[in-house]
Amino acid sequence: MKKKLTALLLAVAMMFTLSACTSNMKAYIAKSTEVSQWAGSDISGSAEIKVDIQDPETKEKIDFNIPMTVKGVQQGTKSEVEIVYDFSEFSEKLKESGEFEEMELPSKINAKVYFDGETGKVMVNKDTFKAFVMDEDSPFDEIEEEYIALPTGFDEEVPGAAQLSTKALNYMKSAELQADVTNLLETALKGVEIANDMKVEGNKFTYEATIDQLTDDGVKIISGIISNWAETEGLVVEILGKLDMEVTAEELAAIKEIDVEELKSGAEEIKALLAGSKIKSEVEYGEDKVTENVDMTIAIEEFLTMDINIKSEAVKNDDAKVVFPTSVKELTMDEYLNLLVPGLAEMPENFIIVRLNGEEVVFSDQQPVIVEDRTLVPFRALFEQLGAEDITWDEVNRTVRAKYDDKNMVLEIDNTTAIVGDEKITLDVPAQIIGDRTMVPLRFVSENFGYKVNFDNEIEGLYFIDIYNISEEDLQKKLEAPLFEEED
């Protein structure tokens, strides 16, 4: 089973440890459901985010604090919230470091957010985006409206985003979904003993766990799901069907293929990476009021420690009113992304990194592309890096020729038959002209010149292709070597 599936399921299982169907958790969910049915409420809160970062190479440290305040109103499924971020200390510390002296960072950012639970629409004030651009000429200045409606995928009138049907939206807001999910969890986790349960004292609910406890319970949950998959699979399909989401038999079968030992190994890696990370949440339900206090530490060894404290309060208010702004700009997903990252539409769909014996191969005039699941690269750069000789391009016959040791190779544009030595070989994808450059199949050329090829696509959209004629152990050492050697 792919490692990314294991990592994803472990992450989901760690979240399930916060919502496993114990009696205490059910009591907490019942209280939360009561609050969600309030006609309205006033919301307030604050947060402190303390960050300590260490440069892995120089060991230099920088620490700063980002305070936040939250104030808002909720009316049924509608809400409006104002979040104020104070970046003044962060900005000063960056300037003191000498690395960002010319960068003008905002000292404060006021984010005003409206959410419409009926449509899923999220509206954010334009000034929030302008503050993060940190440029005099912000592309957001061209928008006349004061608010931007983000393409969330819930609003059927927002093109460019995945759509959810009215049926799915209604199901997501229904008691039926809660009942279905509870049934799913009870079935999937039958026989699973969660070591770290929520504690209850009257109307106060407390959950506290270290990263070790979260990952250990996460492994138990996934192991339980695998054991109970025969009974669970149908419930998963049923819920997804009510959400108008399709799942293939292959995707469902992948659950049964999970290697539990590999899962445990992945859990140990997460523990080591995030050693010292922990969470504590306290929620207390009073008469017409809910208070919550969350303390969280995220630690990455020799790199970062982030301590987060969040305090919030919701007070029942049947007269609360939410009035949506009228000056709103509707954006498609492409429009939104290109405002955040200008030129994003012109960027390649996939990023392909080619390495030869651990060293990255640079293609200056035309980047590698994927055609019918085959990687094509500019012919001359590849042949030269591999050490080929007598590299020629025949314009008249549209043919590439090269020699490696005593082996000649001939590739003709759009011809699926290649010649290697005295042998004719059929190609899955022929050499072709892309962007005025002659592109050849990377794996075919490399392997026929005696190299091995490894293909890694663990992260969607990011491809690492290793060409090598050294041992796999030496290749791994090269890939794991630091980018910069420390000077004596």
TIKENU-76331 format. One record per residue (C-alpha): x, y, z. Coordinates in nm, 3 decimals, m for minus. Example, Ala and Ser with C-alpha at 12.3 -4.5 7.8 and 13.67 -1.06 7.14 Angstrom:
{c1:1.230&c2:m0.450&c3:0.780}
{c1:1.367&c2:m0.106&c3:0.714}
END
This chain:
{c1:0.000&c2:0.000&c3:0.000}
{c1:0.122&c2:0.348&c3:m0.080}
{c1:0.278&c2:0.537&c3:0.209}
{c1:0.062&c2:0.844&c3:0.145}
{c1:m0.254&c2:0.639&c3:0.203}
{c1:m0.110&c2:0.510&c3:0.529}
{c1:m0.018&c2:0.862&c3:0.642}
{c1:m0.361&c2:0.997&c3:0.545}
{c1:m0.549&c2:0.727&c3:0.731}
{c1:m0.330&c2:0.767&c3:1.037}
{c1:m0.401&c2:1.141&c3:1.040}
{c1:m0.774&c2:1.076&c3:1.009}
{c1:m0.758&c2:0.817&c3:1.285}
{c1:m0.579&c2:1.063&c3:1.513}
{c1:m0.869&c2:1.303&c3:1.460}
{c1:m1.114&c2:1.021&c3:1.530}
{c1:m0.954&c2:0.982&c3:1.873}
{c1:m1.110&c2:1.321&c3:1.948}
{c1:m1.455&c2:1.197&c3:1.844}
{c1:m1.457&c2:0.825&c3:1.915}
{c1:m1.791&c2:0.692&c3:2.027}
{c1:m1.729&c2:0.654&c3:2.400}
{c1:m2.008&c2:0.740&c3:2.642}
{c1:m1.826&c2:1.056&c3:2.749}
{c1:m1.781&c2:1.168&c3:2.390}
{c1:m2.148&c2:1.101&c3:2.315}
{c1:m2.244&c2:1.322&c3:2.610}
{c1:m2.019&c2:1.596&c3:2.474}
{c1:m2.171&c2:1.566&c3:2.126}
{c1:m2.520&c2:1.587&c3:2.277}
{c1:m2.430&c2:1.911&c3:2.456}
{c1:m2.275&c2:2.052&c3:2.139}
{c1:m2.591&c2:1.967&c3:1.948}
{c1:m2.802&c2:2.162&c3:2.196}
{c1:m2.583&c2:2.469&c3:2.146}
{c1:m2.597&c2:2.437&c3:1.769}
{c1:m2.974&c2:2.469&c3:1.789}
{c1:m2.964&c2:2.809&c3:1.956}
{c1:m3.143&c2:3.081&c3:1.757}
{c1:m2.842&c2:3.306&c3:1.803}
{c1:m2.537&c2:3.386&c3:2.014}
{c1:m2.265&c2:3.644&c3:2.078}
{c1:m1.913&c2:3.516&c3:2.026}
{c1:m1.588&c2:3.645&c3:2.175}
{c1:m1.240&c2:3.509&c3:2.223}
{c1:m0.867&c2:3.559&c3:2.217}
{c1:m0.558&c2:3.363&c3:2.128}
{c1:m0.185&c2:3.375&c3:2.191}
{c1:0.048&c2:3.205&c3:1.943}
{c1:0.406&c2:3.188&c3:2.069}
{c1:0.658&c2:3.069&c3:1.814}
{c1:1.023&c2:2.968&c3:1.860}
{c1:1.208&c2:2.887&c3:1.538}
{c1:1.565&c2:2.759&c3:1.508}
{c1:1.771&c2:2.755&c3:1.190}
{c1:1.876&c2:2.387&c3:1.148}
{c1:2.214&c2:2.489&c3:1.004}
{c1:2.324&c2:2.798&c3:1.199}
{c1:2.127&c2:2.711&c3:1.517}
{c1:2.022&c2:3.077&c3:1.537}
{c1:1.684&c2:3.130&c3:1.702}
{c1:1.400&c2:3.375&c3:1.658}
{c1:1.096&c2:3.389&c3:1.884}
{c1:0.782&c2:3.601&c3:1.861}
{c1:0.422&c2:3.620&c3:1.971}
{c1:0.111&c2:3.671&c3:1.756}
{c1:m0.191&c2:3.776&c3:1.966}
{c1:m0.541&c2:3.747&c3:1.820}
{c1:m0.887&c2:3.864&c3:1.924}
{c1:m1.222&c2:3.739&c3:1.796}
{c1:m1.564&c2:3.902&c3:1.815}
{c1:m1.877&c2:3.794&c3:1.633}
{c1:m2.244&c2:3.711&c3:1.612}
{c1:m2.426&c2:3.391&c3:1.511}
{c1:m2.785&c2:3.380&c3:1.390}
{c1:m2.906&c2:3.033&c3:1.303}
{c1:m2.679&c2:2.910&c3:1.025}
{c1:m2.542&c2:3.260&c3:0.959}
{c1:m2.244&c2:3.416&c3:1.130}
{c1:m2.018&c2:3.721&c3:1.117}
{c1:m1.677&c2:3.730&c3:1.285}
{c1:m1.403&c2:3.991&c3:1.311}
{c1:m1.055&c2:3.854&c3:1.376}
{c1:m0.770&c2:4.092&c3:1.460}
{c1:m0.416&c2:3.958&c3:1.414}
{c1:m0.129&c2:4.151&c3:1.575}
{c1:0.187&c2:4.094&c3:1.371}
{c1:0.387&c2:4.385&c3:1.519}
{c1:0.630&c2:4.169&c3:1.725}
{c1:0.668&c2:3.921&c3:1.437}
{c1:0.750&c2:4.207&c3:1.199}
{c1:1.008&c2:4.357&c3:1.435}
{c1:1.183&c2:4.027&c3:1.496}
{c1:1.213&c2:3.960&c3:1.123}
{c1:1.368&c2:4.302&c3:1.068}
{c1:1.610&c2:4.249&c3:1.357}
{c1:1.726&c2:3.926&c3:1.197}
{c1:1.859&c2:4.129&c3:0.903}
{c1:1.704&c2:3.895&c3:0.646}
{c1:1.390&c2:4.096&c3:0.573}
{c1:1.489&c2:4.459&c3:0.633}
{c1:1.324&c2:4.587&c3:0.316}
{c1:1.002&c2:4.388&c3:0.357}
{c1:0.705&c2:4.591&c3:0.480}
{c1:0.495&c2:4.357&c3:0.689}
{c1:0.156&c2:4.466&c3:0.824}
{c1:0.147&c2:4.531&c3:1.199}
{c1:m0.221&c2:4.439&c3:1.229}
{c1:m0.475&c2:4.268&c3:1.008}
{c1:m0.850&c2:4.297&c3:1.061}
{c1:m1.025&c2:4.006&c3:0.893}
{c1:m1.403&c2:4.037&c3:0.869}
{c1:m1.563&c2:3.708&c3:0.773}
{c1:m1.927&c2:3.624&c3:0.697}
{c1:m2.052&c2:3.268&c3:0.660}
{c1:m2.386&c2:3.160&c3:0.514}
{c1:m2.467&c2:2.807&c3:0.630}
{c1:m2.755&c2:2.780&c3:0.382}
{c1:m2.528&c2:2.806&c3:0.079}
{c1:m2.183&c2:2.750&c3:0.230}
{c1:m2.073&c2:3.090&c3:0.101}
{c1:m1.779&c2:3.258&c3:0.278}
{c1:m1.725&c2:3.634&c3:0.236}
{c1:m1.403&c2:3.804&c3:0.349}
{c1:m1.320&c2:4.178&c3:0.342}
{c1:m1.088&c2:4.273&c3:0.058}
{c1:m0.841&c2:4.454&c3:0.288}
{c1:m0.745&c2:4.122&c3:0.448}
{c1:m0.606&c2:3.994&c3:0.118}
{c1:m0.440&c2:4.326&c3:0.037}
{c1:m0.252&c2:4.318&c3:0.369}
{c1:m0.095&c2:3.981&c3:0.290}
{c1:0.016&c2:4.086&c3:m0.060}
{c1:0.263&c2:4.338&c3:0.093}
{c1:0.296&c2:4.529&c3:m0.235}
{c1:0.193&c2:4.880&c3:m0.335}
{c1:0.031&c2:4.748&c3:m0.652}
{c1:m0.200&c2:4.479&c3:m0.523}
{c1:m0.414&c2:4.292&c3:m0.778}
{c1:m0.696&c2:4.319&c3:m0.523}
{c1:m0.703&c2:4.697&c3:m0.583}
{c1:m0.872&c2:4.628&c3:m0.915}
{c1:m1.175&c2:4.487&c3:m0.733}
{c1:m1.429&c2:4.760&c3:m0.662}
{c1:m1.639&c2:4.562&c3:m0.414}
{c1:m1.550&c2:4.564&c3:m0.042}
{c1:m1.589&c2:4.189&c3:0.010}
{c1:m1.482&c2:3.879&c3:m0.181}
{c1:m1.698&c2:3.565&c3:m0.190}
{c1:m1.461&c2:3.268&c3:m0.186}
{c1:m1.539&c2:2.976&c3:m0.420}
{c1:m1.598&c2:2.711&c3:m0.155}
{c1:m1.772&c2:2.455&c3:m0.374}
{c1:m2.101&c2:2.483&c3:m0.186}
{c1:m2.248&c2:2.767&c3:m0.391}
{c1:m2.386&c2:2.631&c3:m0.719}
{c1:m2.348&c2:2.971&c3:m0.885}
{c1:m1.971&c2:2.989&c3:m0.833}
{c1:m1.803&c2:2.841&c3:m1.141}
{c1:m1.466&c2:2.679&c3:m1.108}
{c1:m1.541&c2:2.506&c3:m0.779}
{c1:m1.662&c2:2.155&c3:m0.712}
{c1:m2.037&c2:2.159&c3:m0.663}
{c1:m2.251&c2:2.004&c3:m0.391}
{c1:m2.615&c2:1.935&c3:m0.465}
{c1:m2.903&c2:2.074&c3:m0.259}
{c1:m2.966&c2:1.717&c3:m0.146}
{c1:m2.609&c2:1.687&c3:m0.015}
{c1:m2.622&c2:2.028&c3:0.158}
{c1:m2.948&c2:1.940&c3:0.333}
{c1:m2.804&c2:1.605&c3:0.444}
{c1:m2.494&c2:1.775&c3:0.588}
{c1:m2.716&c2:1.994&c3:0.806}
{c1:m2.948&c2:1.715&c3:0.916}
{c1:m2.977&c2:1.498&c3:1.227}
{c1:m2.971&c2:1.205&c3:0.984}
{c1:m2.602&c2:1.267&c3:0.911}
{c1:m2.519&c2:1.272&c3:1.281}
{c1:m2.703&c2:0.943&c3:1.330}
{c1:m2.536&c2:0.786&c3:1.026}
{c1:m2.187&c2:0.894&c3:1.139}
{c1:m2.251&c2:0.768&c3:1.492}
{c1:m2.361&c2:0.432&c3:1.351}
{c1:m2.056&c2:0.426&c3:1.124}
{c1:m1.814&c2:0.494&c3:1.410}
{c1:m1.978&c2:0.239&c3:1.639}
{c1:m1.954&c2:m0.025&c3:1.365}
{c1:m1.601&c2:0.063&c3:1.251}
{c1:m1.464&c2:0.087&c3:1.606}
{c1:m1.637&c2:m0.221&c3:1.750}
{c1:m1.396&c2:m0.387&c3:1.992}
{c1:m1.151&c2:m0.094&c3:1.989}
{c1:m1.040&c2:0.026&c3:2.333}
{c1:m0.939&c2:0.394&c3:2.325}
{c1:m0.680&c2:0.450&c3:2.597}
{c1:m0.720&c2:0.826&c3:2.620}
{c1:m1.087&c2:0.912&c3:2.668}
{c1:m1.248&c2:1.249&c3:2.736}
{c1:m1.302&c2:1.328&c3:3.107}
{c1:m1.633&c2:1.463&c3:3.238}
{c1:m1.697&c2:1.659&c3:3.558}
{c1:m2.056&c2:1.782&c3:3.565}
{c1:m2.090&c2:2.003&c3:3.257}
{c1:m1.713&c2:2.036&c3:3.207}
{c1:m1.550&c2:1.819&c3:2.937}
{c1:m1.172&c2:1.783&c3:2.922}
{c1:m0.956&c2:1.609&c3:2.665}
{c1:m0.579&c2:1.592&c3:2.708}
{c1:m0.327&c2:1.395&c3:2.503}
{c1:0.035&c2:1.386&c3:2.393}
{c1:0.139&c2:1.309&c3:2.036}
{c1:0.232&c2:0.957&c3:2.151}
{c1:m0.117&c2:0.897&c3:2.290}
{c1:m0.284&c2:1.039&c3:1.979}
{c1:m0.080&c2:0.823&c3:1.742}
{c1:m0.117&c2:0.506&c3:1.953}
{c1:m0.495&c2:0.547&c3:1.962}
{c1:m0.486&c2:0.631&c3:1.591}
{c1:m0.319&c2:0.297&c3:1.514}
{c1:m0.580&c2:0.116&c3:1.724}
{c1:m0.861&c2:0.288&c3:1.536}
{c1:m0.729&c2:0.202&c3:1.189}
{c1:m0.658&c2:m0.155&c3:1.296}
{c1:m1.019&c2:m0.173&c3:1.418}
{c1:m1.152&c2:m0.032&c3:1.092}
{c1:m0.960&c2:m0.297&c3:0.897}
{c1:m1.094&c2:m0.575&c3:1.121}
{c1:m1.451&c2:m0.444&c3:1.091}
{c1:m1.433&c2:m0.344&c3:0.725}
{c1:m1.681&c2:m0.608&c3:0.605}
{c1:m1.954&c2:m0.446&c3:0.817}
{c1:m1.828&c2:m0.088&c3:0.771}
{c1:m1.784&c2:m0.071&c3:0.392}
{c1:m2.156&c2:m0.058&c3:0.312}
{c1:m2.213&c2:0.224&c3:0.563}
{c1:m1.933&c2:0.429&c3:0.406}
{c1:m2.083&c2:0.384&c3:0.058}
{c1:m2.428&c2:0.478&c3:0.190}
{c1:m2.308&c2:0.803&c3:0.349}
{c1:m2.106&c2:0.901&c3:0.044}
{c1:m2.409&c2:0.830&c3:m0.174}
{c1:m2.620&c2:1.069&c3:0.032}
{c1:m2.348&c2:1.329&c3:m0.025}
{c1:m2.356&c2:1.256&c3:m0.401}
{c1:m1.992&c2:1.143&c3:m0.382}
{c1:m1.875&c2:0.844&c3:m0.582}
{c1:m1.615&c2:0.596&c3:m0.462}
{c1:m1.461&c2:0.323&c3:m0.674}
{c1:m1.426&c2:m0.042&c3:m0.580}
{c1:m1.049&c2:0.001&c3:m0.610}
{c1:m1.050&c2:0.282&c3:m0.355}
{c1:m1.257&c2:0.076&c3:m0.113}
{c1:m1.035&c2:m0.228&c3:m0.163}
{c1:m0.729&c2:m0.022&c3:m0.065}
{c1:m0.850&c2:m0.019&c3:0.297}
{c1:m0.816&c2:m0.398&c3:0.320}
{c1:m0.464&c2:m0.377&c3:0.179}
{c1:m0.332&c2:m0.157&c3:0.460}
{c1:m0.019&c2:m0.304&c3:0.616}
{c1:m0.064&c2:m0.267&c3:0.993}
{c1:0.311&c2:m0.307&c3:1.055}
{c1:0.379&c2:m0.028&c3:0.807}
{c1:0.114&c2:0.176&c3:0.988}
{c1:0.289&c2:0.124&c3:1.321}
{c1:0.620&c2:0.222&c3:1.166}
{c1:0.462&c2:0.541&c3:1.031}
{c1:0.324&c2:0.617&c3:1.378}
{c1:0.672&c2:0.591&c3:1.528}
{c1:0.805&c2:0.834&c3:1.266}
{c1:0.530&c2:1.084&c3:1.355}
{c1:0.611&c2:1.049&c3:1.726}
{c1:0.978&c2:1.118&c3:1.660}
{c1:0.909&c2:1.413&c3:1.429}
{c1:0.656&c2:1.578&c3:1.662}
{c1:0.805&c2:1.478&c3:1.998}
{c1:0.677&c2:1.712&c3:2.268}
{c1:0.355&c2:1.802&c3:2.083}
{c1:0.037&c2:1.787&c3:2.290}
{c1:m0.317&c2:1.918&c3:2.324}
{c1:m0.554&c2:2.001&c3:2.608}
{c1:m0.913&c2:2.117&c3:2.557}
{c1:m1.158&c2:2.221&c3:2.827}
{c1:m1.521&c2:2.297&c3:2.738}
{c1:m1.776&c2:2.399&c3:3.000}
{c1:m2.149&c2:2.432&c3:2.936}
{c1:m2.325&c2:2.679&c3:3.164}
{c1:m2.674&c2:2.818&c3:3.153}
{c1:m2.701&c2:2.983&c3:2.811}
{c1:m2.322&c2:3.003&c3:2.784}
{c1:m2.031&c2:2.790&c3:2.660}
{c1:m1.666&c2:2.858&c3:2.739}
{c1:m1.369&c2:2.680&c3:2.586}
{c1:m0.998&c2:2.685&c3:2.660}
{c1:m0.753&c2:2.507&c3:2.429}
{c1:m0.379&c2:2.471&c3:2.491}
{c1:m0.175&c2:2.315&c3:2.213}
{c1:0.196&c2:2.265&c3:2.156}
{c1:0.334&c2:2.178&c3:1.814}
{c1:0.700&c2:2.079&c3:1.828}
{c1:0.936&c2:1.980&c3:1.550}
{c1:1.275&c2:1.871&c3:1.681}
{c1:1.553&c2:2.129&c3:1.638}
{c1:1.334&c2:2.347&c3:1.420}
{c1:1.011&c2:2.482&c3:1.568}
{c1:0.803&c2:2.502&c3:1.884}
{c1:0.460&c2:2.666&c3:1.866}
{c1:0.250&c2:2.715&c3:2.181}
{c1:m0.112&c2:2.808&c3:2.110}
{c1:m0.366&c2:2.915&c3:2.371}
{c1:m0.724&c2:2.984&c3:2.262}
{c1:m1.002&c2:3.113&c3:2.488}
{c1:m1.356&c2:3.157&c3:2.356}
{c1:m1.706&c2:3.217&c3:2.483}
{c1:m2.050&c2:3.188&c3:2.321}
{c1:m2.346&c2:3.345&c3:2.500}
{c1:m2.701&c2:3.265&c3:2.391}
{c1:m2.878&c2:3.563&c3:2.235}
{c1:m3.213&c2:3.498&c3:2.066}
{c1:m3.213&c2:3.853&c3:1.927}
{c1:m2.875&c2:3.823&c3:1.748}
{c1:m2.882&c2:3.948&c3:1.389}
{c1:m2.641&c2:3.889&c3:1.104}
{c1:m2.660&c2:4.126&c3:0.808}
{c1:m2.457&c2:4.018&c3:0.506}
{c1:m2.262&c2:4.281&c3:0.309}
{c1:m2.404&c2:4.386&c3:m0.028}
{c1:m2.078&c2:4.498&c3:m0.193}
{c1:m1.947&c2:4.148&c3:m0.276}
{c1:m1.736&c2:4.024&c3:m0.567}
{c1:m1.802&c2:3.664&c3:m0.678}
{c1:m1.485&c2:3.489&c3:m0.792}
{c1:m1.420&c2:3.168&c3:m0.978}
{c1:m1.155&c2:2.939&c3:m0.834}
{c1:m0.908&c2:3.035&c3:m1.110}
{c1:m0.968&c2:3.407&c3:m1.051}
{c1:m0.916&c2:3.368&c3:m0.679}
{c1:m0.594&c2:3.168&c3:m0.709}
{c1:m0.449&c2:3.406&c3:m0.966}
{c1:m0.516&c2:3.702&c3:m0.739}
{c1:m0.327&c2:3.529&c3:m0.459}
{c1:m0.046&c2:3.408&c3:m0.685}
{c1:m0.033&c2:3.615&c3:m1.008}
{c1:0.062&c2:3.403&c3:m1.307}
{c1:m0.055&c2:3.082&c3:m1.141}
{c1:m0.263&c2:2.993&c3:m1.446}
{c1:0.056&c2:2.982&c3:m1.655}
{c1:0.233&c2:2.752&c3:m1.412}
{c1:0.262&c2:2.384&c3:m1.510}
{c1:0.002&c2:2.145&c3:m1.377}
{c1:0.276&c2:1.913&c3:m1.253}
{c1:0.621&c2:1.983&c3:m1.111}
{c1:0.876&c2:1.731&c3:m1.232}
{c1:1.221&c2:1.711&c3:m1.076}
{c1:1.474&c2:1.492&c3:m1.258}
{c1:1.789&c2:1.385&c3:m1.073}
{c1:2.094&c2:1.208&c3:m1.217}
{c1:2.285&c2:1.012&c3:m0.950}
{c1:2.129&c2:1.242&c3:m0.689}
{c1:2.205&c2:1.571&c3:m0.869}
{c1:1.920&c2:1.773&c3:m1.018}
{c1:1.916&c2:1.800&c3:m1.398}
{c1:1.841&c2:2.154&c3:m1.514}
{c1:1.624&c2:2.202&c3:m1.823}
{c1:1.654&c2:2.572&c3:m1.901}
{c1:1.438&c2:2.624&c3:m2.210}
{c1:1.159&c2:2.364&c3:m2.177}
{c1:1.048&c2:2.182&c3:m1.862}
{c1:0.968&c2:1.809&c3:m1.858}
{c1:0.607&c2:1.715&c3:m1.931}
{c1:0.390&c2:1.409&c3:m1.877}
{c1:0.213&c2:1.266&c3:m2.183}
{c1:m0.002&c2:0.954&c3:m2.143}
{c1:0.175&c2:0.868&c3:m1.814}
{c1:0.517&c2:0.896&c3:m1.976}
{c1:0.774&c2:1.169&c3:m1.898}
{c1:0.921&c2:1.356&c3:m2.194}
{c1:1.228&c2:1.582&c3:m2.163}
{c1:1.437&c2:1.798&c3:m2.400}
{c1:1.658&c2:1.555&c3:m2.589}
{c1:1.991&c2:1.740&c3:m2.591}
{c1:1.999&c2:1.817&c3:m2.218}
{c1:1.919&c2:1.456&c3:m2.130}
{c1:2.168&c2:1.301&c3:m2.375}
{c1:2.448&c2:1.533&c3:m2.265}
{c1:2.385&c2:1.468&c3:m1.894}
{c1:2.387&c2:1.090&c3:m1.952}
{c1:2.720&c2:1.117&c3:m2.129}
{c1:2.605&c2:1.043&c3:m2.485}
{c1:2.816&c2:1.152&c3:m2.783}
{c1:2.755&c2:1.244&c3:m3.148}
{c1:2.422&c2:1.405&c3:m3.057}
{c1:2.251&c2:1.538&c3:m3.372}
{c1:1.913&c2:1.672&c3:m3.484}
{c1:1.815&c2:1.606&c3:m3.845}
{c1:1.569&c2:1.883&c3:m3.934}
{c1:1.476&c2:1.733&c3:m4.271}
{c1:1.396&c2:1.385&c3:m4.141}
{c1:1.289&c2:1.510&c3:m3.796}
{c1:1.520&c2:1.259&c3:m3.632}
{c1:1.736&c2:1.257&c3:m3.316}
{c1:2.056&c2:1.053&c3:m3.312}
{c1:2.304&c2:0.984&c3:m3.032}
{c1:2.574&c2:0.736&c3:m2.935}
{c1:2.645&c2:0.594&c3:m2.589}
{c1:2.954&c2:0.373&c3:m2.561}
{c1:2.917&c2:0.154&c3:m2.871}
{c1:2.535&c2:0.180&c3:m2.886}
{c1:2.357&c2:0.408&c3:m3.135}
{c1:2.002&c2:0.537&c3:m3.077}
{c1:1.765&c2:0.685&c3:m3.334}
{c1:1.432&c2:0.850&c3:m3.246}
{c1:1.200&c2:0.996&c3:m3.507}
{c1:0.935&c2:1.258&c3:m3.420}
{c1:0.586&c2:1.103&c3:m3.386}
{c1:0.719&c2:0.757&c3:m3.472}
{c1:0.655&c2:0.489&c3:m3.209}
{c1:0.940&c2:0.276&c3:m3.345}
{c1:1.289&c2:0.359&c3:m3.215}
{c1:1.620&c2:0.203&c3:m3.318}
{c1:1.876&c2:0.103&c3:m3.052}
{c1:2.182&c2:m0.062&c3:m3.201}
{c1:2.046&c2:m0.315&c3:m3.452}
{c1:1.713&c2:m0.355&c3:m3.271}
{c1:1.378&c2:m0.190&c3:m3.344}
{c1:1.178&c2:m0.117&c3:m3.029}
{c1:0.815&c2:0.000&c3:m2.996}
{c1:0.760&c2:0.307&c3:m2.778}
{c1:0.451&c2:0.373&c3:m2.564}
{c1:0.486&c2:0.746&c3:m2.645}
{c1:0.703&c2:0.869&c3:m2.935}
{c1:0.943&c2:1.163&c3:m2.941}
{c1:0.755&c2:1.483&c3:m3.026}
{c1:0.780&c2:1.860&c3:m3.062}
{c1:0.651&c2:2.053&c3:m2.759}
{c1:0.703&c2:2.427&c3:m2.716}
{c1:0.936&c2:2.433&c3:m3.020}
{c1:1.160&c2:2.181&c3:m2.845}
{c1:1.228&c2:1.817&c3:m2.933}
{c1:1.116&c2:1.599&c3:m2.642}
{c1:1.210&c2:1.234&c3:m2.590}
{c1:1.084&c2:0.965&c3:m2.348}
{c1:1.307&c2:0.981&c3:m2.040}
{c1:1.273&c2:0.624&c3:m1.913}
{c1:1.327&c2:0.465&c3:m2.256}
{c1:1.641&c2:0.665&c3:m2.330}
{c1:1.788&c2:0.622&c3:m1.980}
{c1:1.727&c2:0.249&c3:m1.949}
{c1:1.858&c2:0.178&c3:m2.298}
{c1:2.178&c2:0.360&c3:m2.205}
{c1:2.218&c2:0.132&c3:m1.902}
{c1:2.071&c2:0.349&c3:m1.628}
{c1:1.805&c2:0.260&c3:m1.372}
{c1:1.501&c2:0.484&c3:m1.323}
{c1:1.297&c2:0.539&c3:m1.006}
{c1:0.967&c2:0.729&c3:m1.022}
{c1:0.818&c2:0.889&c3:m0.704}
{c1:0.475&c2:1.057&c3:m0.703}
{c1:0.386&c2:1.027&c3:m0.333}
{c1:0.272&c2:1.393&c3:m0.335}
{c1:0.005&c2:1.464&c3:m0.595}
{c1:0.133&c2:1.699&c3:m0.867}
{c1:0.499&c2:1.660&c3:m0.759}
{c1:0.718&c2:1.404&c3:m0.936}
{c1:1.074&c2:1.299&c3:m0.846}
{c1:1.246&c2:1.094&c3:m1.116}
{c1:1.586&c2:0.947&c3:m1.031}
{c1:1.818&c2:0.825&c3:m1.306}
{c1:2.122&c2:0.643&c3:m1.168}
{c1:2.401&c2:0.398&c3:m1.245}
{c1:2.534&c2:0.381&c3:m0.889}
{c1:2.413&c2:0.152&c3:m0.611}
{c1:2.080&c2:0.228&c3:m0.445}
{c1:2.262&c2:0.274&c3:m0.113}
{c1:2.495&c2:0.539&c3:m0.263}
{c1:2.198&c2:0.709&c3:m0.430}
{c1:2.013&c2:0.728&c3:m0.098}
{c1:2.318&c2:0.879&c3:0.073}
{c1:2.337&c2:1.144&c3:m0.197}
{c1:1.969&c2:1.230&c3:m0.165}
{c1:1.990&c2:1.253&c3:0.215}
{c1:2.309&c2:1.462&c3:0.218}
{c1:2.263&c2:1.822&c3:0.344}
{c1:2.239&c2:2.093&c3:0.080}
{c1:2.526&c2:2.285&c3:0.236}
{c1:2.822&c2:2.133&c3:0.414}
{c1:2.920&c2:2.304&c3:0.740}
{c1:3.250&c2:2.491&c3:0.720}
{c1:3.526&c2:2.405&c3:0.966}
END
